[in-house]
Amino acid sequence: MKKNRLILNKYCIFLIFFSFLAFKNTASAFSNDFENLTIKMPDQEISVPESDFEKWLTIKPSLVYDSSYNSEIENTEYCTVSKIICSLLETEKIKHSFKKIESVALDKKKVTNFLDDLARKYNKEPLDSTFTVTDGKVTNFSLSQNGYKLDVEKSLREIEKFFSQKQTSNNIKISFVTVEPSIKDNDADKLGITTLIGEGKSNFTGSTLSRIHNIKVATSRFDGLLIKPGEEFSFVKNLGEVDGEHGYKQELVIKKGVTEPEFGGGVCQVSTTAFRAAIYSGLEITARRNHAYPVHYYAPQGMDSTIYIPNPDLRFKNNTPGHILIKTELDIEKKTLIFKFYGTSDGRKVEVDGPHVLSRESNGAMKTVFYQKVTDATGNIFINEDFKSSYNSPDDYPKPGEILTSKPKNWSEKEWKEYRKDNNL
């Protein structure tokens, strides 16, 4: 044993070099065994290029001393390192008694990265059952569908098993977990969606065609949306991206002290209408901001809600015992938008007083307030809020083609400096 260990030590550098020479050919030969590798998904098969799965494999060739083995190395005089080291080889027999062995291992990190990418591309979200309202009654109009999610850890074990055992097929079956929808078929009654609990209305007469288009696109994002009991609803989160790629057109928005064209102008018509529905449903408003100046689309002034991605946002909490279903009605001819909230009637009573104009200036600036009081079935008040709005003059927010020559009183010096720079003043 001692002699064998000494011999192996003498050959350490020689073994490293020989292992390196063997790697390239071995890797290529191994990968040829797995041409046209495919991965079986729940509803399709995906082809894995050879260049991809070759990266998963680590081929480890090595040499071991075996006195009964006649080495395939024929040129025993060839020395790849210092001749002094080679001269340490004791006998010709020893030089012929080294045996090459190869092992194949998976690089788990690279396989995991591949699976993570696969999950991002092919995970399928479940589809909740959605509902429609006919004659005041909530009914199903589309069925729910299960989704699935790739189980990365279990799939890694499946791939390890595939490469460690002799295979008769080039198909790898990886593991997925079924993801059930939160809202299943025929769940309307279970969710407590039984009656109209509140609605909000607005009128957009005078809107341009592009503004009406944006209102229609944004409204579609909320029709059929469900809000769970206790859930805080975020308008911005449910609205999603607002740009040309998502169907919006350029229209006037209030931004950075000016009124200028931008994708999605008119979306605040939708947020304002949703805000009013939440108020009249007796929901708890957790975030709301009025517009910078009075806009005639949002009459009566004082009950509007401006939004912009990512802030400001409109948020409110479902404080009812059941789910809330949002249904929208958009009448292009009459220029009206209605948000209806369906859910569970818990006997609450909602009183809205206002909006009242507290002050109005000749330049259009004004202050308003309205009050929301909500009492439960026993008469106890659990919401008693006042919503104050302070509007600047529309003159402080020039439209395209209008250039300010003096700093508006509500602007900072920095904002005025940037404005002058942008307009070459």
C-alpha positions in Angstrom: 0.0 0.0 0.0 2.8 2.4 0.9 4.6 1.7 -2.4 1.4 2.3 -4.4 0.8 5.6 -2.7 4.4 6.7 -3.5 3.9 5.7 -7.1 0.7 7.7 -7.4 2.3 10.8 -5.9 5.1 10.6 -8.5 2.6 10.7 -11.3 0.3 13.5 -10.0 1.3 16.1 -12.7 1.3 13.4 -15.4 -2.3 12.5 -14.4 -3.6 16.1 -14.5 -2.3 16.5 -18.0 -3.6 13.3 -19.3 -7.0 14.0 -17.8 -7.1 17.3 -19.7 -6.3 15.6 -23.0 -9.2 13.1 -22.5 -11.8 15.7 -21.6 -12.7 17.2 -24.9 -13.2 13.9 -26.8 -15.1 12.3 -24.0 -17.5 15.2 -23.7 -18.3 15.1 -27.4 -18.8 11.4 -27.4 -21.1 11.6 -24.4 -23.3 14.3 -25.8 -23.8 12.3 -29.0 -25.7 9.8 -26.9 -28.3 12.4 -26.2 -29.1 14.1 -29.6 -32.6 15.6 -30.0 -33.1 15.7 -26.2 -36.7 16.8 -25.4 -38.4 17.8 -22.2 -42.0 16.8 -21.6 -44.3 19.6 -20.4 -47.9 19.2 -19.2 -49.2 20.2 -22.6 -46.3 20.2 -25.0 -42.7 19.0 -25.7 -39.7 21.3 -25.8 -36.6 20.5 -27.7 -33.3 21.2 -25.9 -30.4 22.1 -28.2 -27.2 20.1 -27.7 -25.3 23.3 -27.0 -27.6 23.8 -24.0 -27.4 20.5 -22.3 -23.7 20.0 -23.0 -23.2 22.9 -20.6 -24.9 20.9 -17.8 -22.3 18.1 -18.0 -18.9 17.9 -16.3 -16.7 15.1 -17.6 -14.1 14.0 -15.1 -11.4 11.8 -16.7 -8.7 10.5 -14.3 -6.0 7.8 -14.1 -5.6 5.1 -11.5 -2.8 2.6 -11.0 -3.7 -1.0 -11.8 -0.8 -3.5 -11.8 -2.9 -5.9 -13.9 -3.7 -3.4 -16.5 -1.7 -2.9 -19.7 -1.9 0.8 -20.5 -3.0 2.1 -23.9 -0.1 4.6 -23.7 2.4 3.3 -26.3 5.0 6.1 -26.3 6.3 5.7 -22.8 9.2 8.0 -23.5 7.0 10.9 -24.2 7.2 13.5 -21.4 4.8 16.4 -21.2 6.5 18.0 -18.2 10.0 18.3 -16.9 12.2 15.3 -17.8 13.3 15.3 -14.2 9.8 14.5 -13.1 9.4 12.0 -15.8 12.6 10.3 -14.8 11.0 9.6 -11.4 9.0 6.8 -13.1 10.5 3.7 -11.7 9.9 1.0 -14.3 8.4 0.5 -17.7 5.7 -1.7 -16.2 4.6 1.1 -13.9 4.3 3.4 -16.9 2.1 0.9 -18.7 -0.1 0.2 -15.6 -2.1 3.4 -15.4 -5.7 3.0 -16.4 -8.0 5.9 -17.6 -11.4 6.1 -16.0 -14.2 8.7 -16.7 -17.1 10.0 -14.7 -19.9 12.3 -15.7 -21.4 14.7 -13.3 -24.1 17.4 -13.6 -23.4 21.0 -12.8 -26.5 21.5 -10.6 -26.2 25.3 -10.7 -26.3 25.4 -14.5 -29.2 23.0 -14.6 -31.1 25.0 -11.9 -30.6 28.2 -13.9 -32.0 26.4 -17.0 -35.0 25.3 -15.0 -35.6 28.7 -13.6 -35.6 30.2 -17.1 -38.0 27.4 -18.2 -40.3 28.2 -15.4 -40.4 31.9 -16.3 -41.3 31.1 -19.9 -43.8 28.2 -19.4 -45.4 28.5 -16.0 -49.1 28.8 -16.6 -51.3 31.0 -14.3 -54.7 29.5 -13.4 -57.8 31.3 -14.8 -60.4 32.2 -12.3 -64.1 31.7 -13.2 -65.5 35.1 -14.2 -69.0 36.3 -13.8 -71.6 38.4 -15.5 -74.7 40.1 -14.3 -78.1 39.6 -15.9 -81.1 41.3 -14.5 -79.3 42.0 -11.3 -78.3 38.4 -10.8 -74.7 37.2 -10.9 -74.0 34.1 -13.1 -71.0 32.4 -14.6 -69.9 33.2 -18.1 -66.5 31.6 -18.4 -65.1 28.4 -16.8 -62.1 28.3 -14.6 -58.9 26.6 -15.7 -56.0 25.0 -13.7 -52.5 26.3 -14.1 -49.2 24.7 -13.4 -45.9 25.7 -11.9 -42.5 23.9 -12.5 -41.1 22.2 -9.4 -37.4 23.1 -9.8 -36.0 20.9 -7.0 -37.9 17.8 -8.1 -37.1 18.4 -11.8 -33.4 18.7 -10.9 -33.6 15.3 -9.4 -35.4 13.9 -12.4 -32.6 15.2 -14.7 -29.9 13.8 -12.5 -31.7 10.4 -12.6 -32.0 10.6 -16.4 -28.2 11.1 -16.9 -27.2 8.6 -14.3 -29.2 5.7 -15.8 -29.1 4.1 -19.2 -31.9 5.5 -21.2 -33.9 4.1 -24.1 -35.5 7.4 -24.8 -34.3 11.0 -25.2 -37.4 12.4 -23.4 -37.0 13.9 -19.9 -40.2 14.2 -17.9 -39.9 17.0 -15.4 -42.2 17.8 -12.5 -45.0 20.4 -12.3 -47.3 21.3 -9.5 -51.0 22.0 -10.4 -52.1 25.5 -9.4 -55.8 25.7 -8.9 -57.8 28.9 -9.5 -58.9 30.8 -6.5 -62.4 31.3 -8.1 -63.8 28.0 -9.4 -67.0 27.3 -11.4 -70.3 27.9 -9.6 -68.6 29.7 -6.8 -70.6 32.9 -7.0 -72.8 32.1 -4.0 -69.9 30.8 -2.0 -68.0 34.1 -2.6 -71.0 36.1 -1.3 -71.6 37.8 -4.6 -75.3 38.2 -4.3 -76.3 41.9 -4.6 -75.3 45.3 -5.8 -73.6 47.1 -2.9 -72.7 50.4 -4.6 -71.9 52.1 -7.9 -70.0 55.2 -9.2 -70.8 57.2 -12.3 -69.0 59.8 -14.4 -69.5 61.6 -17.7 -66.8 62.3 -20.3 -68.7 64.5 -22.8 -66.3 66.6 -24.8 -63.6 63.9 -24.9 -61.5 63.5 -28.0 -61.6 60.1 -29.8 -58.2 59.2 -28.5 -59.2 60.0 -24.9 -62.4 57.8 -25.3 -60.2 55.1 -26.7 -57.9 55.2 -23.6 -61.0 55.1 -21.3 -62.2 52.0 -23.1 -58.8 50.2 -22.9 -58.4 51.0 -19.2 -62.0 50.1 -18.3 -61.5 46.7 -19.8 -58.7 46.0 -17.3 -61.3 46.1 -14.4 -64.4 44.5 -15.8 -64.9 41.1 -14.0 -62.2 41.8 -11.4 -62.7 40.2 -7.9 -61.5 41.7 -4.7 -61.1 39.3 -1.7 -62.5 40.1 1.8 -59.9 42.2 3.6 -57.8 42.7 0.4 -56.5 46.2 -0.3 -57.3 47.1 -3.9 -54.6 49.0 -5.9 -55.8 50.7 -9.1 -52.2 51.1 -10.5 -51.4 47.4 -9.8 -54.5 46.1 -11.6 -54.2 48.7 -14.4 -50.8 47.4 -15.5 -48.5 49.1 -18.1 -49.8 52.2 -19.8 -48.0 52.7 -23.2 -48.5 52.2 -26.9 -47.6 48.5 -26.7 -50.6 47.9 -24.4 -53.1 49.6 -26.6 -53.1 53.3 -25.4 -53.0 56.4 -27.5 -51.4 59.8 -26.7 -53.7 62.3 -25.0 -53.3 65.2 -22.6 -52.2 64.4 -19.0 -51.3 66.7 -16.1 -47.6 66.1 -15.4 -44.8 68.1 -13.9 -46.6 71.4 -13.9 -47.9 71.2 -17.5 -50.7 69.6 -19.4 -49.1 67.6 -22.2 -49.7 64.6 -24.5 -48.7 61.2 -23.1 -49.9 57.6 -23.6 -53.0 56.9 -21.5 -54.5 60.4 -21.2 -58.1 59.8 -19.9 -57.3 56.9 -17.6 -58.2 59.1 -14.6 -61.8 59.0 -15.8 -61.7 55.3 -14.9 -60.0 55.8 -11.5 -62.4 58.6 -10.6 -65.4 56.4 -11.4 -63.9 53.5 -9.4 -63.3 55.8 -6.5 -66.9 56.9 -6.5 -68.1 53.3 -6.5 -65.9 52.5 -3.5 -67.2 55.6 -1.6 -70.9 54.6 -2.2 -70.1 51.0 -1.3 -68.9 52.1 2.1 -65.4 50.9 1.6 -62.3 52.2 3.4 -60.3 54.5 1.2 -56.6 54.1 2.0 -55.0 56.3 -0.7 -56.5 59.0 -3.0 -55.4 62.3 -4.4 -57.3 64.9 -6.3 -56.2 66.4 -9.6 -53.9 69.4 -9.7 -56.7 71.6 -11.1 -60.4 71.3 -11.7 -61.2 69.2 -14.8 -64.7 69.4 -16.2 -64.8 65.6 -17.0 -64.8 64.9 -13.2 -67.8 67.1 -12.2 -69.0 67.4 -9.5 -65.6 68.7 -8.4 -64.2 67.2 -5.3 -65.0 63.5 -6.1 -62.1 62.8 -8.5 -59.1 60.6 -8.1 -55.9 61.0 -10.1 -53.4 58.2 -10.7 -50.1 57.9 -12.4 -47.7 55.0 -12.5 -46.3 54.2 -10.0 -47.7 57.0 -7.9 -50.2 58.5 -7.0 -52.4 55.5 -6.7 -56.0 54.9 -5.7 -56.3 52.2 -3.1 -59.2 51.0 -1.0 -59.9 48.0 1.3 -62.7 45.5 0.9 -64.2 45.7 4.4 -67.2 43.5 3.5 -67.7 39.9 4.6 -67.6 38.6 1.0 -65.8 39.0 -2.3 -66.5 42.1 -4.4 -67.1 41.7 -8.2 -66.4 44.8 -10.3 -68.6 45.2 -13.4 -68.3 48.1 -15.8 -70.7 49.8 -18.2 -69.3 52.1 -20.9 -71.8 53.9 -23.1 -69.9 55.7 -25.9 -73.0 57.4 -27.3 -74.0 58.9 -24.0 -70.4 59.4 -22.8 -71.0 57.7 -19.5 -69.0 55.3 -17.5 -70.4 53.3 -14.6 -68.6 51.0 -12.1 -70.8 48.6 -10.2 -69.7 46.7 -7.1 -71.5 43.4 -6.4 -71.0 41.6 -3.1 -72.6 40.8 0.2 -75.1 43.0 1.9 -74.2 43.2 5.6 -76.8 45.8 6.5 -74.5 48.8 6.3 -75.8 52.2 5.5 -73.7 54.7 3.5 -74.3 58.4 3.7 -72.4 60.8 1.4 -72.7 64.6 2.1 -71.4 66.8 -0.7 -69.2 67.6 -2.4 -69.3 71.2 -1.1 -67.3 74.1 -2.5 -65.4 75.7 0.4 -63.8 78.5 -1.7 -63.6 79.5 -5.4 -61.2 82.1 -7.0 -61.6 84.0 -10.2 -58.7 82.1 -11.8 -60.5 78.8 -11.3 -58.6 77.7 -8.1 -61.0 76.1 -5.5 -61.3 74.0 -2.4 -64.0 71.4 -1.8 -65.0 68.8 0.7 -67.4 65.8 1.0 -68.2 63.5 3.9 -68.5 59.7 4.0 -70.3 58.1 6.9 -70.9 54.4 7.1 -72.9 52.6 9.9 -73.3 48.9 10.4 -76.6 47.0 10.8 -76.8 47.9 14.5 -76.3 51.7 13.8 -72.7 51.9 14.9 -70.5 54.3 12.9 -67.3 52.6 11.7 -66.3 55.0 8.9 -66.6 58.8 9.3 -64.3 60.5 6.9 -64.0 63.9 5.2 -62.3 64.1 1.8 -60.9 67.6 1.2 -59.6 68.6 -2.2 -57.5 71.7 -3.0 -57.3 72.7 -6.7 -54.9 75.2 -8.3 -55.8 77.4 -11.2 -55.8 75.7 -14.6 -53.8 78.7 -15.8 -50.8 77.4 -13.8 -50.7 74.3 -16.1 -50.3 75.5 -19.7 -51.4 73.3 -22.5 -49.2 72.5 -25.6 -48.4 75.8 -27.4 -48.7 77.9 -24.3 -45.5 79.1 -22.7 -45.3 80.6 -19.2 -43.4 83.8 -18.8 -43.4 83.9 -15.0 -43.1 81.3 -12.3 -46.4 80.0 -11.0 -46.6 80.6 -7.2 -46.9 76.9 -6.4 -43.7 75.9 -8.3 -40.3 75.5 -6.7 -37.3 77.4 -8.1 -36.0 74.0 -9.4 -39.2 73.3 -11.3 -39.2 76.8 -12.8 -35.5 76.4 -13.8 -36.2 73.1 -15.5 -39.3 74.6 -17.3 -37.3 77.5 -18.6 -34.5 75.2 -19.8 -37.0 72.9 -21.6 -38.7 75.8 -23.3 -35.5 77.8 -24.1 -36.5 80.8 -22.0 
